[in-house]
């Protein structure tokens, strides 16, 4: 019986101290060379995403999705309504490829390339910078 693990932590709530006041939990900011590389990659991808519509290749925009005029341009290649089957096939290949890559290397995709992760990192960094400048009041 003496080799049972101590489970006294189950008797209390982790966010409330002994006096019944709230303990605020703040995540630790990650550090390291891989975090710095991921941050640089996310800034590059954000810059690419925001500048891609303004890049022109052979007179065509790099990324253009004009639904009203039914004109699409992906990587500088224009797609018109008669080219829709090529567009659909390329989208299917892209989705299947992305799915297979995510299945095989999900942690790499979700941690480094996923647009949601990139925007959330950018947003949380901006929010944390803003929070450090604001005085945090502790409830008594």
N, C-alpha and C positions, 0 to 999 in steps of 0.2 A: 504493500500500500504506500510505502514511502517514495516510490519512484514515479508517482503520478505527477503530471505537470501542475504548476501553480496557476490556477484559473481565477485568481481573485480580481483580475481586471474585468471580469464579467459582472462584478457587483456594482460598478460605477459607469457613468457615461463619460466618454473621453473629452467632451467639450464643456464639462461642468467641474469646477474645482470643489474642494472640501467645504467651502463656505456657501456653495450654491450659486456662485457667480460664474459667468460664462468665460470659458477659455477660447480665445480666438486662435484659429489654426490658419497659418499662412504657409503656402507652399515654398519650398526652397528653390531658389533660382538655379537652374542647371549651369554647370561650368565644364570646361574641357575643350579639347581640340576638336572633337567630333561635333559638339554643340556649335562651336564657332564656324566650322565648315558648313553645317546645316543652315546656320543663319545667313551666311554668305550666299548659299545656293537659293534660299528663299527670297533674298533681296533681288538676286538675278532673275528668278522666275517672275517675281512681281513686276520688275522693270520690263521684262519681255511681254508680259500680259498687257500692261498698260501702253506699251509703245508699238505692239504688233499691228494695230489698225492703221498706223501712220507710216509703216514701212511699205515701199512699193517695189515690186519686181516686175520688170518688163511692162510697166504701166498699170499693173494690177496690184491691188492691195494685198498684203501678206495674209490677213484674215479679214473677210468681209462676209457678213450674213445679212443680205438685204432681201427680206421676205416680200416686201411690197413689189419690188421690181423683179422678183424671182431670179436674183443673181447671187451666187455664192462664190467666194474665192478663198481657197484654202492653200496655204503655202505658195501663193502666187499663181495657182492654177485656177482659171475661171470655170465654174460649173453653171450651165444654163438648164432650163427645164428638160430639154431633150437629153441632157447628160445625167438625169436624175438616177438612173439605175447604177451608174458608176459611183455616184455620190453615196448611194445607199450601200453598195458593196464595200466601199472604202470605210464607211461608218461601222458596218457589221464586223469587218476585219479589225478595225480599231477597238471596238468594244470587246470582241472575243480575245484579242491580244492583251488588252488591259486586264481583263478578267483572269486570263491564264498567268500573267505576270503577277497579279495580286495574290492568286492562289499559291504560286511558287515562292514569291518574295514579298509577302504582305507587309512585313515589318519595315522593309526598306521603302516600299511605296507609301505606306501610311505615315511613316516618320519623316520622309525626305521630299516626296514629290506631290503628295495629295494636296489639291488646292485648298481644301478645308483646313488642313493642318497649317499650311502656309499662312492663310488669312488669320487663323486663330492665334498663331505665334506672334504675328505682326500686331494684332489687336491687343493681346495680353501684354506684350512689351510696352506698347503705348499706354495702356491702362496702368501698368505697374510704375512707369515713369511718372504718370500723373498722380498716383497714390502716394508716392514718396514725397511729393511736394505739399500734400495736404496733411494737416495735423490729425491724427487718429485719436478720437476720444474713446476712452474705455468706460463702459457703463458701470456705475456703482450701485 
